[in-house]
Amino acid sequence: MDLEKPPARQQRQPAPEGCLVVAVRLPVRIVALVLVVPVRMVWDALVVAGRFLDDTVLRPLGRALLWLGRALFVWPFVGLWRYVVVPVGVGLGWLGKVLLVVPAVWLYRYALTPVGHACAWVARGIGAGLAWLHARVLTPLGHYVMWVLRGLGAVLGAIGLGVFGAVAWLARYLVVVPALWVYEWILTPVGRALAWLVRTVATGIGVTLYWITRVLVVLPALGLYRWVLAPAGRALAVVGREIGDALGHAWRVAGRISLVVGRFLANLFRWIFVEPVRWVYRTVLTPVGHAVRDAVLRPLAEAARGVGRATRQALTAARESVRQARADFRRMLFGESRERETVAGREPRGRETRTLGSSTTALTKD
């Protein structure tokens, strides 16, 4: 069974590299790394600046411009369409219906429809008369004319058939048979000879042109391609591939270097600026803010609330005084108003409300 198993697939070994590849790779990678590192760092800096600019300037500016565009262009047109064009269109539609559609419908229903029915009745009468004329007069007359024409056609056909037979016999033996003999015994051999001569000449010219082209064009071009262009192309392909690989490798290495430098600069900025600012905020500004809040802002707020309560109480007292003065003035001018007679309600008020234990209903009253 082991002998029947297929052999395991061997891993493909990389093709051996030539001396040109080894000689080109290291210098090209060094030069590419030296040239690409500044470009990659500038690129990363531009990317970070572009993202910061997009987040802080471009997006808010875009939102503002979008809102301004809506306020200047969209909303006025929407308002114009909703509150001017639509009402005017509805009014014009109603006016057109009243002035055009309703009269047109009335005209069609009460004028054109009766006239059309009358015209249809007249047309049906004319059609019936024409049908009677066709069936009773024109059809028998046509049948008689066709019978006469068929008789004349039979006579003329017999005469023409005899004439045609004679003409056809004469044309066959005077024209067709001589022409066929000329074509078969004269024109065909001459045409075959001319075709053979043309084919032979064309073949010779073609073979001559083929060898001339092969010797003067194809073989030199083939030698140039095989011994000059192909080796040069292979060398340029190796150089180009190595340059591309070197640029890719240098770009990746430059990205890592740029990342390390960026992290170093970020940590440096953090320890130089962010951490001192955070320490000042935590250890200085926060206690000072709490002290200012407890010592100044809260007493000021309490005083403001006390002033507000006193002001509201003063305004309430002033409104009561004005109301009382107005009532006294009205009483002085018009006298005391008659009080309405109070009617005893069915339900007791105040503390004498009905409870489950009280006898206030007619059925439970003592």
TAUR-V388464 format. One record per residue. N is the residue number from 1. RES is the residue in one small letter. PSI is psi in radians with two decimals (none if undefined). OMEGA is omega as a letter, one per 30 degrees, with the letter a starting at -180 (* if undefined). D_LAST is the distance of its C-alpha to the last C-alpha in whole Angstrom. Layout:
# TAUR-V388464
N|RES|PSI|OMEGA|D_LAST / N|RES|PSI|OMEGA|D_LAST
This chain:
# TAUR-V388464
1|m|-0.61|l|119 / 2|d|-0.55|a|120 / 3|l|-0.42|a|123 / 4|e|-0.21|a|121 / 5|k|2.50|l|118 / 6|p|2.57|l|119 / 7|p|2.49|l|120 / 8|a|2.53|a|117 / 9|r|2.17|l|117 / 10|q|2.46|l|119 / 11|q|2.40|a|117 / 12|r|2.15|l|119 / 13|q|2.47|l|121 / 14|p|2.56|a|121 / 15|a|2.43|l|124 / 16|p|2.41|a|127 / 17|e|2.51|a|127 / 18|g|3.04|a|130 / 19|c|-0.52|l|132 / 20|l|-0.72|l|131 / 21|v|-0.81|a|127 / 22|v|-0.65|a|127 / 23|a|-0.50|a|129 / 24|v|-0.54|a|127 / 25|r|-0.95|a|124 / 26|l|-0.87|l|124 / 27|p|-0.67|a|125 / 28|v|-0.69|a|123 / 29|r|-0.67|l|120 / 30|i|-0.84|a|121 / 31|v|-0.74|l|121 / 32|a|-0.68|l|118 / 33|l|-0.74|l|116 / 34|v|-0.64|a|117 / 35|l|-0.54|a|117 / 36|v|-0.52|a|113 / 37|v|-0.88|l|112 / 38|p|-0.68|l|111 / 39|v|-0.74|a|110 / 40|r|-0.72|l|108 / 41|m|-0.73|l|106 / 42|v|-0.70|l|106 / 43|w|-0.81|l|105 / 44|d|-0.70|l|102 / 45|a|-0.73|l|101 / 46|l|-0.66|l|101 / 47|v|-0.81|l|99 / 48|v|-0.79|l|96 / 49|a|-0.69|l|97 / 50|g|-0.72|l|96 / 51|r|-0.76|l|93 / 52|f|-0.76|l|92 / 53|l|-0.68|l|93 / 54|d|-0.72|a|91 / 55|d|-0.60|a|88 / 56|t|-0.46|a|88 / 57|v|-0.95|a|89 / 58|l|-0.80|a|90 / 59|r|-0.86|l|87 / 60|p|-0.69|l|85 / 61|l|-0.70|l|87 / 62|g|-0.75|l|87 / 63|r|-0.73|l|83 / 64|a|-0.78|l|84 / 65|l|-0.64|l|86 / 66|l|-0.79|l|84 / 67|w|-0.72|l|81 / 68|l|-0.71|l|84 / 69|g|-0.73|l|85 / 70|r|-0.76|a|82 / 71|a|-0.58|a|81 / 72|l|-0.50|a|84 / 73|f|-0.80|a|85 / 74|v|-0.95|a|82 / 75|w|-0.72|l|79 / 76|p|-0.72|l|81 / 77|f|-0.64|l|82 / 78|v|-0.80|l|79 / 79|g|-0.72|l|77 / 80|l|-0.76|l|80 / 81|w|-0.75|a|80 / 82|r|-0.69|a|76 / 83|y|-0.11|l|75 / 84|v|-1.00|a|79 / 85|v|-0.80|a|81 / 86|v|-0.86|l|78 / 87|p|-0.73|l|76 / 88|v|-0.71|l|80 / 89|g|-0.73|l|81 / 90|v|-0.75|l|78 / 91|g|-0.76|l|78 / 92|l|-0.66|l|82 / 93|g|-0.77|l|81 / 94|w|-0.72|l|79 / 95|l|-0.74|l|82 / 96|g|-0.66|l|84 / 97|k|-0.77|a|82 / 98|v|-0.72|a|82 / 99|l|-0.43|a|85 / 100|l|-0.93|a|87 / 101|v|-0.87|a|85 / 102|v|-0.82|l|83 / 103|p|-0.67|l|87 / 104|a|-0.72|l|89 / 105|v|-0.74|l|86 / 106|w|-0.76|l|86 / 107|l|-0.75|l|90 / 108|y|-0.73|a|91 / 109|r|-0.72|a|88 / 110|y|-0.08|l|89 / 111|a|-0.99|a|93 / 112|l|-0.65|a|95 / 113|t|-0.83|l|93 / 114|p|-0.68|l|94 / 115|v|-0.72|l|98 / 116|g|-0.71|l|98 / 117|h|-0.68|l|97 / 118|a|-0.75|l|100 / 119|c|-0.66|l|102 / 120|a|-0.67|l|101 / 121|w|-0.74|l|102 / 122|v|-0.73|a|106 / 123|a|-0.65|l|106 / 124|r|-0.68|l|106 / 125|g|-0.76|l|108 / 126|i|-0.71|l|111 / 127|g|-0.68|l|110 / 128|a|-0.70|l|110 / 129|g|-0.73|l|114 / 130|l|-0.63|l|115 / 131|a|-0.72|l|114 / 132|w|-0.72|l|116 / 133|l|-0.69|a|119 / 134|h|-0.74|a|119 / 135|a|-0.64|a|119 / 136|r|-0.41|a|121 / 137|v|-0.99|a|124 / 138|l|-0.66|a|124 / 139|t|-0.86|l|123 / 140|p|-0.68|l|126 / 141|l|-0.74|l|129 / 142|g|-0.71|l|128 / 143|h|-0.74|a|129 / 144|y|-0.76|l|132 / 145|v|-0.71|l|133 / 146|m|-0.62|l|132 / 147|w|-0.72|l|134 / 148|v|-0.77|a|137 / 149|l|-0.64|l|136 / 150|r|-0.67|l|136 / 151|g|-0.81|l|140 / 152|l|-0.65|l|141 / 153|g|-0.66|l|140 / 154|a|-0.75|a|141 / 155|v|-0.85|a|145 / 156|l|-0.56|l|145 / 157|g|-0.72|l|143 / 158|a|-0.75|l|146 / 159|i|-0.79|a|149 / 160|g|-0.61|a|147 / 161|l|-0.73|l|147 / 162|g|-0.77|l|151 / 163|v|-0.72|a|151 / 164|f|-0.68|l|149 / 165|g|-0.75|l|151 / 166|a|-0.78|l|154 / 167|v|-0.70|a|153 / 168|a|-0.68|l|151 / 169|w|-0.77|l|154 / 170|l|-0.73|a|156 / 171|a|-0.59|a|154 / 172|r|-0.83|a|154 / 173|y|-0.28|l|158 / 174|l|-0.41|a|158 / 175|v|-0.95|a|156 / 176|v|-0.84|a|154 / 177|v|-0.80|l|156 / 178|p|-0.70|a|159 / 179|a|-0.68|l|155 / 180|l|-0.69|l|154 / 181|w|-0.72|l|158 / 182|v|-0.73|a|158 / 183|y|-0.71|a|155 / 184|e|-0.64|a|156 / 185|w|-0.16|a|159 / 186|i|-1.01|a|159 / 187|l|-0.70|a|156 / 188|t|-0.86|l|155 / 189|p|-0.67|l|157 / 190|v|-0.73|l|158 / 191|g|-0.69|l|154 / 192|r|-0.68|l|154 / 193|a|-0.78|l|157 / 194|l|-0.70|l|155 / 195|a|-0.73|l|152 / 196|w|-0.71|l|154 / 197|l|-0.78|l|156 / 198|v|-0.73|a|152 / 199|r|-0.71|a|151 / 200|t|-0.79|l|154 / 201|v|-0.78|a|154 / 202|a|-0.68|l|150 / 203|t|-0.76|l|150 / 204|g|-0.77|l|153 / 205|i|-0.71|a|151 / 206|g|-0.75|l|148 / 207|v|-0.73|l|150 / 208|t|-0.82|l|152 / 209|l|-0.62|a|148 / 210|y|-0.85|a|147 / 211|w|-0.65|l|149 / 212|i|-0.80|l|150 / 213|t|-0.69|a|146 / 214|r|-0.76|a|146 / 215|v|-0.70|a|148 / 216|l|-0.44|a|148 / 217|v|-0.96|a|144 / 218|v|-0.90|a|142 / 219|l|-0.78|l|144 / 220|p|-0.72|l|144 / 221|a|-0.68|l|140 / 222|l|-0.76|l|140 / 223|g|-0.74|l|142 / 224|l|-0.74|l|140 / 225|y|-0.76|a|137 / 226|r|-0.67|a|138 / 227|w|-0.18|a|140 / 228|v|-1.04|a|138 / 229|l|-0.71|a|135 / 230|a|-0.85|l|133 / 231|p|-0.73|l|134 / 232|a|-0.69|l|133 / 233|g|-0.73|l|130 / 234|r|-0.77|l|129 / 235|a|-0.79|l|130 / 236|l|-0.62|l|128 / 237|a|-0.74|l|125 / 238|v|-0.81|a|125 / 239|v|-0.79|l|125 / 240|g|-0.74|l|122 / 241|r|-0.75|l|120 / 242|e|-0.69|l|121 / 243|i|-0.75|l|120 / 244|g|-0.79|l|117 / 245|d|-0.71|l|116 / 246|a|-0.74|l|117 / 247|l|-0.73|l|115 / 248|g|-0.78|l|112 / 249|h|-0.76|l|112 / 250|a|-0.64|l|113 / 251|w|-0.72|l|110 / 252|r|-0.77|l|108 / 253|v|-0.71|l|109 / 254|a|-0.60|l|109 / 255|g|-0.74|l|105 / 256|r|-0.74|l|105 / 257|i|-0.77|l|107 / 258|s|-0.65|l|104 / 259|l|-0.76|l|101 / 260|v|-0.80|l|103 / 261|v|-0.71|l|104 / 262|g|-0.73|l|100 / 263|r|-0.70|l|98 / 264|f|-0.80|l|101 / 265|l|-0.65|l|100 / 266|a|-0.77|l|96 / 267|n|-0.70|l|96 / 268|l|-0.77|l|98 / 269|f|-0.66|l|96 / 270|r|-0.83|a|93 / 271|w|-0.44|a|95 / 272|i|-0.65|a|96 / 273|f|-0.88|a|93 / 274|v|-0.85|a|90 / 275|e|-0.77|l|90 / 276|p|-0.73|l|90 / 277|v|-0.74|l|88 / 278|r|-0.73|l|85 / 279|w|-0.76|l|86 / 280|v|-0.71|a|86 / 281|y|-0.74|a|83 / 282|r|-0.77|a|81 / 283|t|-0.33|a|83 / 284|v|-1.03|a|83 / 285|l|-0.70|a|81 / 286|t|-0.87|l|78 / 287|p|-0.70|l|77 / 288|v|-0.73|l|78 / 289|g|-0.73|l|76 / 290|h|-0.72|l|73 / 291|a|-0.77|l|74 / 292|v|-0.70|l|74 / 293|r|-0.79|a|70 / 294|d|-0.62|a|69 / 295|a|-0.48|a|71 / 296|v|-0.93|a|71 / 297|l|-0.78|l|69 / 298|r|-0.82|l|66 / 299|p|-0.69|l|66 / 300|l|-0.70|l|67 / 301|a|-0.74|l|64 / 302|e|-0.75|l|61 / 303|a|-0.71|l|63 / 304|a|-0.73|l|62 / 305|r|-0.69|l|59 / 306|g|-0.75|l|58 / 307|v|-0.69|l|60 / 308|g|-0.73|l|58 / 309|r|-0.74|l|55 / 310|a|-0.70|l|56 / 311|t|-0.75|l|57 / 312|r|-0.73|l|54 / 313|q|-0.72|l|52 / 314|a|-0.72|l|54 / 315|l|-0.64|l|54 / 316|t|-0.77|l|50 / 317|a|-0.68|l|50 / 318|a|-0.71|l|53 / 319|r|-0.70|l|51 / 320|e|-0.71|l|48 / 321|s|-0.76|l|50 / 322|v|-0.71|l|52 / 323|r|-0.73|a|48 / 324|q|-0.70|l|47 / 325|a|-0.71|l|51 / 326|r|-0.71|l|50 / 327|a|-0.70|l|47 / 328|d|-0.70|l|48 / 329|f|-0.72|l|51 / 330|r|-0.67|l|49 / 331|r|-0.61|l|47 / 332|m|-0.61|a|50 / 333|l|-0.81|a|52 / 334|f|-0.07|a|49 / 335|g|3.12|l|46 / 336|e|2.40|l|43 / 337|s|2.50|a|41 / 338|r|2.25|l|38 / 339|e|2.47|l|35 / 340|r|2.53|l|32 / 341|e|2.28|a|29 / 342|t|2.32|l|26 / 343|v|2.31|a|24 / 344|a|2.16|a|20 / 345|g|2.84|l|20 / 346|r|-0.42|a|18 / 347|e|2.40|l|18 / 348|p|2.67|a|17 / 349|r|2.88|l|21 / 350|g|-2.34|a|22 / 351|r|-0.14|a|20 / 352|e|0.68|l|17 / 353|t|2.75|a|18 / 354|r|2.37|l|15 / 355|t|3.02|l|16 / 356|l|-0.52|a|15 / 357|g|-0.13|a|13 / 358|s|2.73|l|11 / 359|s|1.27|a|7 / 360|t|-0.11|l|9 / 361|t|2.89|a|10 / 362|a|-0.46|a|9 / 363|l|-0.48|a|9 / 364|t|0.01|a|6 / 365|k|2.42|a|4 / 366|d|none|*|0
